[in-house]
């Protein structure tokens, strides 16, 4: 792939178009002015380039303005044109000539959508001249130009449909007045556009090389040096190619830049399909809290933001281990995703029976040495010193709501605990549901392991007080695996023994590959569901006589739900 930008000094002087080099005989009520060329014939449609210069010719249908007086149109493509005006006579030596097909006299109008047919006049090409004593003029072009030299080595390339040029907010199309008294454009641009699209009617088949001009674009002069320009090539099969330019020169009047680009099939990008839905995301961040304030009566705590749901301490805190027999920790993303969660009833409503607790606890590391550092951070240095050697006080379960990295976004996330296997006393798996009873597609969420789980995975299950997992797990092996399973239900009232209508899985452990950062979990395979339950599955060596040996925690953040476009 090659990319070059060459500045072209287009000596843009337009000529007139006549079959013989004589002034036509005209009736008395008309007069004729003649456009002459200089060394380069610079008119309205381009011819074969000569080096870095592009010759332009007059095109059938061209006309000019003498002041506000519009000439008749010419009938042929040629290099010398006579323009006829009705009424009056030319003002010898002082008549102001404007070549302007799309605007009016000195008010140019460069189009935001142009056609790559070689006729620049119809796209907004603009020129100025002063009529001389022989009723003749040399036209000087005042717009700017971009010459595209686009090639491909692949014969089976799809046809090129359009090329767009986009600036960083600088108007390159629109209406602008040329102040001929000082030879400059006025600053104001009406109906300005920072983008121009050059369309190829019927598409254009790229070649390995171009004998002539492939396409050119007309632009208003603009200060673009040092800014970013984006050129996008769009093809008939829906693919595109993007070229980023950083010009060192401005778009100046009468000057042409050349953009050369080779594009091959392997360079083309297929766009993402347009979605018929929008995503709403449950972030657990306070500035996204839309729910009505409520009270967890058993704890005497008012919940107004997501952070109000973060328990302290992490183990045996008043929110997640409060009155476990009569009241339940719960949250609701009201007026957003509509996702709702309440601790399940597993002979109690405490977190040890499963649930999804909101957390912001995090810190790098999951070794035994890291444990005391983390406990000191959240429980205090004195607590660690006063409980040295006391596993009941310093066990990893005291950090059960902690992850090794900062939240996927913001500060807060949710921590899941709970699993159901041949031994566990859990009957009801933790679940999230749509509180309004509607069925929706949960697109994805971001998940990771907790520090507590990682410590046990890497170092084996310890016999510290309070660890009831048992088993003979001693650390990771190549055959080890652990995954979370999401089960979808279309009945919002499905009980603990209902069969799911869909399932998707995500591996937190595959051999010695362990998730230690946030990973995206695609949940769209569940389809439209009313609620989702989560469980753990694991390899044989992770199980013991008490079932799952590893503590069944994972964290999740930024849950995205699909909603129809309005």
C-alpha positions, -999 to +999 in steps of 0.1 A: +000+000+000+015+034-010+004+069-002+017+101-016+004+137-018+018+159-047+011+196-050+001+206-085+004+241-097-026+242-120-022+274-140-059+276-141-067+299-171-099+291-191-102+294-229-131+300-252-145+276-277-150+284-314-146+264-346-125+291-363-103+317-348-125+346-358-153+365-340-187+353-349-211+378-366-238+387-341-271+406-343-269+441-329-288+432-297-260+407-286-223+409-280-197+382-277-167+377-253-140+352-259-120+332-234-083+325-243-059+300-227-023+305-217+003+277-217-021+253-199-057+251-211-074+253-177-111+253-181-140+231-167-134+195-176-100+178-173-080+163-200-049+140-200-024+153-174+010+165-184+034+158-155+019+175-125-003+198-146-039+191-155-054+206-186-090+217-185-114+222-214-147+239-219-177+217-217-210+217-235-235+237-213-209+261-198-217+297-194-201+327-177-213+358-159-204+394-168-212+411-135-247+398-129-254+393-166-255+356-175-243+344-210-259+318-232-245+283-228-221+269-253-230+237-273-197+218-277-168+205-257-138+224-270-107+245-261-120+278-273-154+292-265-175+322-275-200+334-249-229+354-261-247+380-240-280+396-249-284+434-247-259+461-241-222+460-248-192+449-229-174+473-206-140+473-222-112+468-197-133+468-166-159+440-171-158+414-143-161+378-156-171+349-133-171+313-143-198+300-120-222+272-129-238+264-096-239+298-078-247+333-089-220+357-103-194+363-075-212+340-050-198+305-055-216+274-044-194+243-041-216+212-038-212+187-009-222+159-032-203+159-065-203+136-096-171+121-109-180+127-146-151+151-153-172+182-154-160+203-125-183+232-134-214+213-123-197+206-089-189+242-081-158+251-100-153+289-099-131+313-118-126+351-122-112+374-150-113+410-162-125+415-197-098+432-219-102+457-247-107+429-273-136+415-254-114+386-243-103+371-210-079+347-193-098+329-166-081+324-132-095+296-111-102+305-075-115+272-060-092+244-049-090+208-063-081+173-052-070+149-079-075+112-070-051+087-085-066+055-071-054+021-084-057-016-076-037-047-086-067-070-081-088-075-113-118-088-093-121-057-071-157-045-065-166-013-083-158+020-065-191+038-058-179+070-041-150+088-024-156+111+006-133+137+020-139+148+056-121+176+075-120+182+112-150+207+111-135+230+084-160+239+057-148+228+022-183+230+006-210+256+007-217+291-005-189+318-003-185+352-019-154+361-039-142+396-032-126+404-066-115+439-055-088+424-032-086+390-050-096+370-018-125+350-006-147+365+022-145+346+055-182+337+058-194+303+044-232+297+042-246+262+044-210+249+050-201+213+050-169+197+063-174+167+040-176+163+002-188+130-014-176+123-049-200+098-065-193+075-095-225+069-115-227+031-121-195+025-102-158+027-114-135-003-119-101+004-105-071-003-127-035-011-120-026+023-134-045+053-147-036+068-181-055+100-174-074+116-146-095+091-126-115+117-107-112+152-092-130+171-065-137+208-062-133+225-028-135+259-012-101+272-002-096+262+035-068+261+061-062+224+066-024+222+070-015+203+102-050+189+106-064+154+100-083+146+068-101+114+063-107+099+028-131+070+026-135+048-005-169+031-007-174+000-028-205-016-043-203-047-021-207-026+010-170-026+019-148+004+024-112+016+028-102+045+049-071+067+042-059+092+068-041+123+055-021+149+073-015+177+048+013+201+051-003+227+028-037+244+028-064+242+001-056+274-017-073+290-047-062+277-081-040+249-066-045+211-069-034+184-045-030+148-058-038+118-036-024+086-048-036+053-032-034+017-042-063-004-028-064-041-030-091-066-019-073-075+012-074-039+023-112-036+023-132-035+055-167-049+059-188-026+080-207-039+110-244-045+101-268-018+112-285-029+144-323-026+150-317-021+187-299+001+211-280-010+242-287+001+277-260-006+302-262-014+339-230+002+352-236+002+390-223+038+390-239+064+412-243+089+384-264+063+365-287+055+395-323+060+383-342+039+409-365+053+435-348+054+469-357+026+493-348+012+527-333-021+537-353-022+569-334-051+585-302-030+583-318+004+588-300+017+557-315+040+531-305+032+495-303+062+472-272+053+451-255+021+440-226+028+465-251+026+493-254-011+486-217-017+492-213-036+525-186-030+551-171-052+562-171-076+533-178-106+555-206-105+580-215-069+571-249-056+581-263-054+545-254-089+532-254-107+566-281-088+584-315-102+594-310-133+572-343-149+582-369-123+573-355-097+548-333-098+517-307-076+501-320-064+467-314-039+439-332-027+408-319-008+377-352+010+373-359+031+342-328+017+325-321-020+319-350-030+343-328-057+357-336-067+392-319-089+418-328-102+453-309-127+474-324-161+469-340-180+498-317-208+507-328-214+543-317-178+548-312-146+529-275-141+538-248-139+512-235-173+523-267-187+506-258-170+473-265-136+457-251-106+438-236-080+461-225-046+449-188-039+456-159-015+449-132-035+467-101-042+446-064-046+448-037-063+428-024-097+440-038-129+454-009-145+472-009-152+509+014-122+514-011-101+495-039-112+518-026-094+548-019-063+528-054-062+515-070-069+549-049-041+564-062-018+537-099-025+545-097-036+581-068-016+594-032-023+603-040-028+640-065-055+630-038-075+612-013-071+640-038-080+667-049-112+648-015-125+636-018-163+630-056-162+634-070-177+602-106-171+614-098-134+614-074-132+585-088-158+561-094-149+524-131-151+530-128-118+547-120-104+512-148-122+493-161-091+475-126-081+461-113-083+426-076-079+414-084-050+390-104-018+391-140-020+379-145-024+342-159+011+342-162+036+370-158+023+405-185-003+412-194-038+401-213-068+413-200-100+429-218-133+424-216-161+450-235-194+447-235-227+429-255-259+428-239-293+426-244-328+441-236-317+476-244-280+481-274-270+502-283-242+478-316-248+462-322-215+444-294-202+422-288-164+422-306-148+392-312-115+375-346-108+361-366-081+343-387-065+370-414-054+345-419-090+333-408-083+297-385-107+278-353-092+265-319-101+251-290-095+274-262-087+249-232-091+271-215-084+305-179-082+316-166-108+340-135-117+361-124-138+389-121-126+425-089-125+445-103-151+469-110-175+440-076-168+424-057-175+457-074-209+460-069-217+423-032-210+423-022-221+458-046-249+466-074-250+492-062-242+527-074-256+559-079-221+574-108-218+598-140-209+581-131-227+549-158-253+543-150-263+508-128-293+516-114-315+488-079-322+478-072-294+454-035-285+454-033-260+425-037-256+387-031-285+363-032-286+325-065-305+326-083-282+350-112-261+340-139-240+356-167-222+339-198-202+347-231-211+331-259-187+324-293-203+321-321-184+304-358-187+313-388-173+295-411-177+325-405-150+351-420-173+377-399-204+369-390-222+401-357-238+412-364-270+392-376-255+359-356-264+328-338-235+312-348-226+276-312-217+267-276-217+281-243-201+274-210-207+291-178-188+299-145-203+310-128-186+339-101-214+340-088-234+311-058-254+322-033-229+334-050-200+316-069-181+343-089-149+339-074-122+359-088-091+341-122-081+327-133-103+298-164-097+277-190-125+280-215-127+251-249-135+265-269-129+233-271-166+227-296-169+255-322-151+232-351-132+247-355-143+283-373-131+313-345-140+337-311-156+339-296-178+366-259-184+371-241-216+382-206-231+381-193-262+364-158-276+371-134-304+362-132-335+384-101-325+403-118-294+415-144-315+433-142-333+466-165-351+490-182-318+497-186-309+461-170-279+445-136-273+461-131-238+448-151-209+463-178-201+438-174-164+432-171-143+401-175-105+395-194-088+367-198-053+354-215-033+326-244-055+317-258-045+283-294-051+274-310-047+240-340-024+236-358-016+203-349+016+186-375+043+191 
